Amino acid sequence: MTSVRSAAGVALPPIRLAVERARQEALRRELDGCQLLAGIWCHGFTVAQLRSIRASLPSTARLLVAKNSDLAAAVEGTRWESLRPCARGMNAWLFVRSDEIPPALRPYRDFQKEWRLQLNDFTGAVYEGRLYGPDDFAQLEAMPTRVQSYQYLLGCLQMPAVSVLAALRARQEAMTQAEKPPAEEAAPAPAPEK
């Protein structure tokens, strides 16, 4: 007869394995449609602080605390695999699902300033298949938003049209000036009486 302890010991590894696979699958689902994945060193954060960060994030961003081994297994063989070296220590992972990268990163920077947590910085990020280290985040934060990019493109498209219209208007004015008969000389105005 087997003891309860030995029977439970046999059943636990498959259960643990199933739980681990479920966590990895949840992370893979988060990665679907993701534009940026960033790691944040969160050593010493309280639950209230994490809730504060989550509340300030835009709807297109999500902050998760996950085991590094689960994240490393989830990104294996994907375009996010270059982030594996950053999966060390205590990390929270920021999943951004839109092209609006600076508005997604700004709430954490504001949180850092508010709580004076300069050491708790980004550990790394992958955007468009490229790994950004902690020193490269200035590039990500300075990127134009989609609206700013559209404004720039529309401005570039509008400038040639404005130039053509100005040239056509100048030509039309020159043609109308050429068609007008010369204006008669005006008679001199009478001198004011003294």
C-alpha positions as CSV (number, residue, x, y, z in Angstrom):
1,M,0.0,0.0,0.0
2,T,1.3,3.4,-0.9
3,S,1.2,6.3,1.5
4,V,-0.7,9.5,0.8
5,R,2.6,11.4,0.6
6,S,4.1,9.1,-2.1
7,A,0.8,9.1,-4.1
8,A,0.7,12.9,-4.0
9,G,4.4,13.1,-5.0
10,V,3.7,11.1,-8.1
11,A,0.7,13.3,-9.1
12,L,2.4,16.7,-8.4
13,P,5.0,16.9,-11.2
14,P,2.4,16.5,-14.0
15,I,0.2,19.1,-12.3
16,R,3.2,21.5,-11.9
17,L,4.2,20.9,-15.5
18,A,0.6,21.7,-16.6
19,V,0.5,24.9,-14.6
20,E,3.9,26.0,-16.0
21,R,2.7,25.3,-19.6
22,A,-0.5,27.2,-18.9
23,R,1.5,30.2,-17.7
24,Q,3.8,30.1,-20.8
25,E,0.7,29.8,-23.1
26,A,-0.8,32.9,-21.4
27,L,2.4,34.8,-22.1
28,R,2.4,33.6,-25.8
29,R,-1.1,34.9,-26.1
30,E,0.0,38.3,-24.7
31,L,2.8,38.3,-27.4
32,D,0.3,37.9,-30.2
33,G,-0.2,41.3,-31.8
34,C,2.4,42.9,-29.5
35,Q,4.5,45.7,-31.0
36,L,6.9,46.2,-28.1
37,L,8.0,44.0,-25.2
38,A,9.9,45.7,-22.4
39,G,11.4,44.5,-19.2
40,I,11.3,46.6,-16.0
41,W,13.5,45.8,-13.1
42,C,10.9,45.8,-10.2
43,H,13.0,44.8,-7.2
44,G,11.4,46.1,-4.1
45,F,8.1,47.2,-5.7
46,T,5.0,46.9,-3.6
47,V,1.7,45.6,-4.9
48,A,0.3,49.1,-4.5
49,Q,3.1,50.5,-6.7
50,L,2.5,47.9,-9.4
51,R,-1.2,48.7,-9.3
52,S,-0.4,52.4,-9.7
53,I,1.7,51.8,-12.8
54,R,-1.0,49.6,-14.3
55,A,-3.7,52.2,-13.7
56,S,-1.6,54.9,-15.5
57,L,-0.9,52.8,-18.6
58,P,-2.9,53.4,-21.8
59,S,-5.4,50.7,-22.8
60,T,-3.0,49.3,-25.4
61,A,-0.3,48.4,-22.8
62,R,-0.3,45.8,-20.1
63,L,2.1,45.2,-17.3
64,L,2.6,41.6,-16.1
65,V,4.9,40.1,-13.5
66,A,6.0,36.7,-14.7
67,K,8.7,34.2,-14.0
68,N,11.7,34.8,-16.2
69,S,11.9,31.1,-17.0
70,D,8.3,31.2,-18.3
71,L,8.9,34.3,-20.3
72,A,12.1,32.8,-21.8
73,A,10.2,29.6,-22.8
74,A,7.4,31.7,-24.3
75,V,9.7,33.9,-26.5
76,E,11.8,30.9,-27.7
77,G,11.7,30.7,-31.5
78,T,9.9,34.0,-31.9
79,R,10.9,37.5,-32.9
80,W,11.1,38.4,-29.2
81,E,13.9,35.8,-28.4
82,S,16.6,38.5,-28.3
83,L,15.1,39.6,-25.0
84,R,16.1,36.4,-23.2
85,P,19.3,37.9,-21.8
86,C,17.2,40.6,-20.1
87,A,15.2,37.9,-18.3
88,R,17.3,37.9,-15.1
89,G,16.4,39.2,-11.7
90,M,13.0,40.6,-10.7
91,N,11.2,41.8,-13.8
92,A,7.8,43.1,-14.8
93,W,7.0,42.9,-18.4
94,L,5.4,45.6,-20.4
95,F,3.4,44.4,-23.4
96,V,2.5,47.2,-25.9
97,R,-0.1,46.4,-28.6
98,S,0.0,49.6,-30.6
99,D,2.5,51.7,-32.5
100,E,2.2,54.4,-29.9
101,I,5.4,53.6,-28.0
102,P,6.2,56.8,-26.2
103,P,2.8,57.2,-24.6
104,A,3.1,53.6,-23.3
105,L,6.6,54.2,-21.8
106,R,5.9,57.7,-20.4
107,P,3.7,56.5,-17.4
108,Y,6.6,54.4,-16.0
109,R,9.0,57.3,-16.4
110,D,6.5,59.5,-14.5
111,F,6.2,56.8,-11.8
112,Q,10.0,56.7,-11.5
113,K,10.2,60.5,-11.0
114,E,7.3,60.5,-8.5
115,W,8.7,57.7,-6.4
116,R,12.4,58.7,-7.0
117,L,13.3,55.2,-8.2
118,Q,16.2,55.8,-10.6
119,L,17.6,52.4,-10.1
120,N,14.4,50.6,-11.1
121,D,14.8,51.2,-14.8
122,F,14.0,49.3,-18.0
123,T,16.2,46.2,-18.5
124,G,15.7,46.0,-22.2
125,A,13.0,45.9,-24.9
126,V,12.4,44.4,-28.3
127,Y,10.7,46.6,-31.0
128,E,10.5,45.5,-34.6
129,G,12.9,42.6,-33.9
130,R,15.6,44.9,-32.5
131,L,16.9,44.6,-29.0
132,Y,17.1,48.0,-27.1
133,G,19.3,48.0,-24.0
134,P,18.7,50.3,-21.0
135,D,20.8,53.0,-22.6
136,D,18.8,52.9,-25.9
137,F,15.4,53.8,-24.4
138,A,15.8,57.5,-25.2
139,Q,15.4,56.4,-28.9
140,L,12.1,54.7,-28.1
141,E,10.8,57.5,-26.0
142,A,11.7,60.1,-28.7
143,M,9.9,58.3,-31.5
144,P,7.1,60.2,-33.1
145,T,3.6,59.0,-32.4
146,R,1.4,57.8,-35.3
147,V,-0.5,61.1,-35.4
148,Q,2.8,63.1,-35.5
149,S,4.0,60.9,-38.4
150,Y,0.8,61.4,-40.3
151,Q,1.0,65.1,-39.8
152,Y,4.6,65.2,-41.1
153,L,3.6,63.1,-44.1
154,L,0.6,65.2,-44.9
155,G,2.7,68.3,-44.6
156,C,5.2,66.8,-47.1
157,L,2.5,65.9,-49.5
158,Q,0.9,69.4,-49.1
159,M,4.0,71.4,-49.8
160,P,4.3,70.6,-53.6
161,A,0.6,71.3,-54.1
162,V,0.9,74.6,-52.4
163,S,3.9,75.5,-54.5
164,V,2.1,74.6,-57.7
165,L,-1.0,76.6,-56.7
166,A,1.2,79.6,-55.9
167,A,2.9,79.4,-59.3
168,L,-0.4,79.1,-61.1
169,R,-1.8,82.0,-59.2
170,A,1.2,84.2,-60.0
171,R,0.9,83.3,-63.6
172,Q,-2.8,84.1,-63.7
173,E,-2.1,87.5,-62.0
174,A,0.6,88.3,-64.5
175,M,-1.8,87.5,-67.4
176,T,-4.5,89.7,-66.0
177,Q,-2.0,92.5,-65.6
178,A,-1.0,92.2,-69.2
179,E,-4.6,92.3,-70.4
180,K,-5.5,95.4,-68.5
181,P,-5.3,98.7,-70.4
182,P,-2.8,101.1,-68.9
183,A,-4.4,103.2,-66.2
184,E,-4.9,106.9,-67.1
185,E,-2.7,109.2,-65.2
186,A,-4.6,110.7,-62.4
187,A,-5.0,114.5,-62.2
188,P,-3.0,116.1,-59.6
189,A,-4.9,116.8,-56.4
190,P,-5.8,120.5,-55.8
191,A,-3.5,122.2,-53.3
192,P,-5.1,122.9,-50.0
193,E,-6.1,126.5,-49.4
194,K,-4.2,128.6,-46.9
